[in-house]
Amino acid sequence: MKRITLVIFIIFVAGCLLILGVFYVRSMSAKYSWRPRYQHQSKEPYDTRFIFEMLKDSYGDSNFILVNKSPEKLINDTVINSLYFNIGFRTYYDSATVQWFVDYIRRGNKAFFASENIPSQILENVFGLDSSYIFTNLYNDSIIHTLFIDDSNMIYKFHFQDGKKKKIYSWKYLPDSCLNHYWMRGLIEPLSVIDSGRVNFIEINYGQGTVYILTTPLLLTNYYLIKKEGFEYASDVFEKTGKANTIYWDNFNHFSLPQDIQDEGMNPLKFFLSQKSLRWGWYLTIIVLIFFFIFHLKRRQKPILIKTPDKNTSIEYAKTVGLLHYRTDTHGNLSEQLMRIFLSYTKGRYKINLSDGREEDIKIISFHSGIDAKHIKDIFTNYYLIKHDSEPSKSDTIKLYSLLEYFYKNCK
């Protein structure tokens, strides 16, 4: 009883500690997803719901168009003075779309790419830039300062937040080799820089239109725009592009942070706890297991074996002998049947074959059964007398029966 109680107590304590551990991990887990996904419908820190709503309010519903398919299939070839806006981790367009951009920008439209990876296929085909110069460098720090070149008195300060901690982030910027190569040709104009003059925002003129590239799209996400400094920075960024008649928000060629980078530090338990249905399924499973162990291991009465009372086999034996006597014509045949039963009994019980009545076998049977060897020998002597008598008497058969009955009742 004490042992079962102790087991139940240990299981109960372990269950309580497990539940507390789950709630502790839950409290330590991020309440928000701190992965840069740039989703315009989400209010997570590094999504773009706020900048989406800000531009939509600025241009109005009729002049704000969400692009959910290839732009050449949606935007008319006669459109001018419009702004095509794409924000995400990277951009990619097929050859047909690239050719469409050539005409779109040249005839007097603007394209804004807020991307950590420069849209090289557009710059190569639209402006003939050498892809060997089109790349970005990394500036690893948790805090950056950025300012616009034409207004060096206003410095914006931003930090990268991951949950409750500030962490180092790889901020992208354009290397001097790229800028110098094309700046001298009058193709690129830097608009803003981050720490130590690293250019992160440029303007490229082409035909009657312009291309804008911002290598730090994270600064236009929800986490920064909810603060005054972030809102002012975003306003200054779009002030550089000027007001267009229509803005097209690219939701078709949209790419967020690669999955392997998004899930860095995301263990299975955190994933379970981040999903409401999985979280409650996890809790219920733990609770059910605890109750199962508590009720399953409580004291149980051991199974009671059913012990049947000893049967008096003498009556059955007498019936059997009587039936044998009824079916036989002489005392010799009856004695033969009684002896067969005896030999079968000893062979099955003691694994000894007594068919020949050897002294060694009789001693072994005597040892195991506890019956005197002389008594067992008398059984065989009486049997042989009956067997070799041409007319055995009734008294000889009764004597053999009595000897066998004594053996059955007293053997071990």
NUVOZA-320769 format. One record per residue (C-alpha): residue number from 1; residue in three letters; z, y, x. Coordinates in steps of 0.5 Angstrom, whole numbers, plus 500, padded with zeros to 3 digits. Example, Ala and Ser with C-alpha at 12.3 -4.5 7.8 and 13.67 -1.06 7.14 Angstrom:
2
k,r,Z,Y,X
1,ALA,516,491,525
2,SER,514,498,527
// end
This chain:
412
k,r,Z,Y,X
1,MET,500,500,500
2,LYS,502,505,506
3,ARG,496,503,509
4,ILE,491,505,503
5,THR,495,511,502
6,LEU,494,513,509
7,VAL,486,512,509
8,ILE,485,516,502
9,PHE,489,522,505
10,ILE,485,522,512
11,ILE,479,521,507
12,PHE,481,527,503
13,VAL,483,531,509
14,ALA,476,530,512
15,GLY,472,532,506
16,CYS,476,538,506
17,LEU,474,540,513
18,LEU,467,538,511
19,ILE,467,543,505
20,LEU,470,548,509
21,GLY,465,547,515
22,VAL,459,548,510
23,PHE,462,554,507
24,TYR,463,557,514
25,VAL,456,555,517
26,ARG,454,558,510
27,SER,458,565,512
28,MET,455,565,519
29,SER,448,564,516
30,ALA,443,570,515
31,LYS,443,572,508
32,TYR,436,574,509
33,SER,430,572,513
34,TRP,429,575,520
35,ARG,422,573,521
36,PRO,417,578,522
37,ARG,412,575,516
38,TYR,409,582,514
39,GLN,409,580,506
40,HIS,408,586,502
41,GLN,411,583,496
42,SER,418,581,499
43,LYS,424,585,501
44,GLU,426,581,507
45,PRO,427,586,513
46,TYR,421,584,517
47,ASP,416,584,511
48,THR,412,590,508
49,ARG,414,592,501
50,PHE,417,599,502
51,ILE,410,601,506
52,PHE,406,598,501
53,GLU,410,602,495
54,MET,410,608,499
55,LEU,402,608,500
56,LYS,401,606,493
57,ASP,405,612,490
58,SER,402,616,495
59,TYR,395,614,493
60,GLY,396,612,486
61,ASP,394,606,482
62,SER,387,607,481
63,ASN,386,609,489
64,PHE,390,603,492
65,ILE,386,597,492
66,LEU,389,590,494
67,VAL,384,586,498
68,ASN,384,579,496
69,LYS,377,576,499
70,SER,372,578,504
71,PRO,372,586,504
72,GLU,364,586,504
73,LYS,365,582,497
74,LEU,369,587,494
75,ILE,368,594,498
76,ASN,361,597,496
77,ASP,356,599,502
78,THR,356,606,499
79,VAL,364,608,500
80,ILE,366,613,505
81,ASN,372,617,506
82,SER,376,611,505
83,LEU,382,607,509
84,TYR,382,600,510
85,PHE,389,598,512
86,ASN,391,591,515
87,ILE,398,589,518
88,GLY,400,583,521
89,PHE,402,579,527
90,ARG,394,578,528
91,THR,387,579,525
92,TYR,381,575,525
93,TYR,374,576,522
94,ASP,368,572,522
95,SER,361,575,524
96,ALA,359,577,517
97,THR,366,581,516
98,VAL,365,584,523
99,GLN,358,587,522
100,TRP,360,590,515
101,PHE,366,593,519
102,VAL,360,596,524
103,ASP,357,600,518
104,TYR,363,601,514
105,ILE,366,605,520
106,ARG,360,608,522
107,ARG,358,612,515
108,GLY,365,615,515
109,ASN,371,611,514
110,LYS,377,609,517
111,ALA,380,602,519
112,PHE,388,602,521
113,PHE,390,595,524
114,ALA,397,595,525
115,SER,398,588,529
116,GLU,401,586,535
117,ASN,394,583,537
118,ILE,388,587,538
119,PRO,382,586,534
120,SER,378,584,540
121,GLN,372,581,536
122,ILE,371,588,532
123,LEU,372,592,538
124,GLU,367,588,542
125,ASN,362,588,537
126,VAL,363,595,534
127,PHE,364,599,540
128,GLY,361,594,545
129,LEU,368,594,549
130,ASP,369,589,554
131,SER,374,583,552
132,SER,377,583,559
133,TYR,380,589,558
134,ILE,382,588,551
135,PHE,389,585,551
136,THR,397,588,550
137,ASN,403,587,555
138,LEU,410,586,553
139,TYR,416,590,554
140,ASN,422,586,553
141,ASP,428,590,550
142,SER,433,590,544
143,ILE,432,598,544
144,ILE,426,602,544
145,HIS,424,610,544
146,THR,418,612,541
147,LEU,414,619,541
148,PHE,408,622,539
149,ILE,404,625,544
150,ASP,403,632,541
151,ASP,410,632,539
152,SER,414,630,545
153,ASN,420,634,542
154,MET,421,628,537
155,ILE,424,622,539
156,TYR,425,616,535
157,LYS,430,610,537
158,PHE,429,603,534
159,HIS,432,597,535
160,PHE,431,590,534
161,GLN,436,586,529
162,ASP,437,579,528
163,GLY,442,577,523
164,LYS,448,581,525
165,LYS,446,582,532
166,LYS,441,586,536
167,LYS,437,582,540
168,ILE,431,583,545
169,TYR,424,583,542
170,SER,417,583,546
171,TRP,414,590,544
172,LYS,407,590,545
173,TYR,403,596,548
174,LEU,396,597,551
175,PRO,396,597,559
176,ASP,394,602,563
177,SER,388,598,565
178,CYS,385,598,558
179,LEU,386,605,557
180,ASN,384,608,563
181,HIS,377,604,563
182,TYR,376,607,556
183,TRP,379,614,556
184,MET,375,616,561
185,ARG,369,614,557
186,GLY,372,618,551
187,LEU,373,612,547
188,ILE,380,612,546
189,GLU,385,617,545
190,PRO,393,615,545
191,LEU,397,618,540
192,SER,404,615,541
193,VAL,408,612,547
194,ILE,414,607,547
195,ASP,419,607,553
196,SER,416,610,560
197,GLY,409,612,557
198,ARG,407,605,554
199,VAL,402,607,549
200,ASN,403,603,543
201,PHE,398,607,538
202,ILE,391,609,539
203,GLU,385,612,536
204,ILE,378,610,537
205,ASN,372,614,534
206,TYR,366,611,532
207,GLY,360,614,528
208,GLN,363,618,523
209,GLY,369,614,522
210,THR,375,612,526
211,VAL,379,606,528
212,TYR,387,606,529
213,ILE,391,601,532
214,LEU,398,600,532
215,THR,401,595,537
216,THR,408,595,534
217,PRO,407,594,526
218,LEU,414,591,526
219,LEU,416,599,526
220,LEU,413,599,519
221,THR,417,594,516
222,ASN,422,594,511
223,TYR,428,594,515
224,TYR,426,601,519
225,LEU,423,604,513
226,ILE,430,604,509
227,LYS,433,609,514
228,LYS,431,616,514
229,GLU,428,616,522
230,GLY,424,610,520
231,PHE,421,613,514
232,GLU,420,619,518
233,TYR,416,615,523
234,ALA,412,612,518
235,SER,410,618,515
236,ASP,408,621,522
237,VAL,404,615,523
238,PHE,400,616,517
239,GLU,399,623,518
240,LYS,395,622,524
241,THR,390,618,520
242,GLY,389,624,515
243,LYS,389,623,507
244,ALA,383,619,505
245,ASN,380,618,498
246,THR,382,611,497
247,ILE,386,606,501
248,TYR,384,598,501
249,TRP,390,594,503
250,ASP,388,587,507
251,ASN,391,581,504
252,PHE,386,577,505
253,ASN,386,577,513
254,HIS,393,577,513
255,PHE,397,573,519
256,SER,404,573,520
257,LEU,408,570,526
258,PRO,406,563,528
259,GLN,411,558,525
260,ASP,413,555,531
261,ILE,416,562,533
262,GLN,418,564,526
263,ASP,423,557,526
264,GLU,426,558,533
265,GLY,433,557,532
266,MET,433,555,525
267,ASN,436,548,525
268,PRO,436,543,519
269,LEU,442,545,516
270,LYS,441,552,516
271,PHE,434,551,512
272,PHE,438,547,507
273,LEU,443,552,506
274,SER,438,558,505
275,GLN,434,554,499
276,LYS,439,555,493
277,SER,437,548,490
278,LEU,437,544,496
279,ARG,444,548,498
280,TRP,447,546,491
281,GLY,444,539,492
282,TRP,448,538,499
283,TYR,454,540,496
284,LEU,454,536,490
285,THR,452,530,495
286,ILE,458,531,499
287,ILE,463,532,493
288,VAL,460,525,490
289,LEU,461,522,497
290,ILE,469,524,497
291,PHE,470,522,490
292,PHE,467,515,491
293,PHE,471,514,497
294,ILE,478,516,494
295,PHE,477,512,488
296,HIS,473,506,491
297,LEU,479,505,497
298,LYS,485,506,492
299,ARG,489,500,491
300,ARG,486,494,488
301,GLN,490,487,486
302,LYS,487,482,490
303,PRO,482,477,486
304,ILE,487,471,483
305,LEU,484,464,485
306,ILE,483,460,479
307,LYS,487,454,480
308,THR,486,448,476
309,PRO,492,443,474
310,ASP,491,436,478
311,LYS,488,431,473
312,ASN,491,424,472
313,THR,485,420,475
314,SER,488,413,473
315,ILE,486,413,466
316,GLU,478,415,468
317,TYR,479,410,474
318,ALA,482,404,469
319,LYS,476,406,464
320,THR,471,405,470
321,VAL,474,399,472
322,GLY,474,396,464
323,LEU,467,398,464
324,LEU,465,395,470
325,HIS,469,388,467
326,TYR,465,389,461
327,ARG,458,389,464
328,THR,460,383,469
329,ASP,460,376,467
330,THR,465,374,472
331,HIS,471,376,476
332,GLY,467,375,482
333,ASN,462,381,480
334,LEU,468,385,478
335,SER,471,384,485
336,GLU,464,386,488
337,GLN,464,393,484
338,LEU,471,395,486
339,MET,470,393,493
340,ARG,463,398,493
341,ILE,467,403,490
342,PHE,473,403,495
343,LEU,468,402,501
344,SER,464,408,498
345,TYR,470,412,498
346,THR,473,411,505
347,LYS,466,413,508
348,GLY,466,419,504
349,ARG,473,421,505
350,TYR,474,419,512
351,LYS,467,418,515
352,ILE,468,411,517
353,ASN,464,405,515
354,LEU,469,399,513
355,SER,463,394,511
356,ASP,465,389,516
357,GLY,473,390,516
358,ARG,473,391,523
359,GLU,480,392,526
360,GLU,479,398,530
361,ASP,476,401,523
362,ILE,482,399,519
363,LYS,487,402,524
364,ILE,483,409,524
365,ILE,483,409,516
366,SER,490,407,517
367,PHE,492,413,521
368,HIS,488,418,517
369,SER,490,416,510
370,GLY,497,414,512
371,ILE,497,407,509
372,ASP,499,401,513
373,ALA,494,397,516
374,LYS,497,391,514
375,HIS,495,393,507
376,ILE,488,395,508
377,LYS,487,388,511
378,ASP,490,385,505
379,ILE,485,389,501
380,PHE,479,385,505
381,THR,483,379,505
382,ASN,483,378,498
383,TYR,476,381,497
384,TYR,474,375,502
385,LEU,478,370,498
386,ILE,475,372,491
387,LYS,468,372,494
388,HIS,468,365,497
389,ASP,471,362,491
390,SER,466,359,487
391,GLU,471,360,481
392,PRO,475,366,482
393,SER,481,367,478
394,LYS,484,373,474
395,SER,490,373,478
396,ASP,486,374,484
397,THR,482,380,481
398,ILE,488,383,479
399,LYS,491,383,485
400,LEU,485,386,489
401,TYR,485,392,483
402,SER,493,393,485
403,LEU,492,393,492
404,LEU,486,398,491
405,GLU,490,403,486
406,TYR,496,403,491
407,PHE,491,406,496
408,TYR,488,411,492
409,LYS,495,414,489
410,ASN,498,414,496
411,CYS,492,416,501
412,LYS,492,422,504
// end
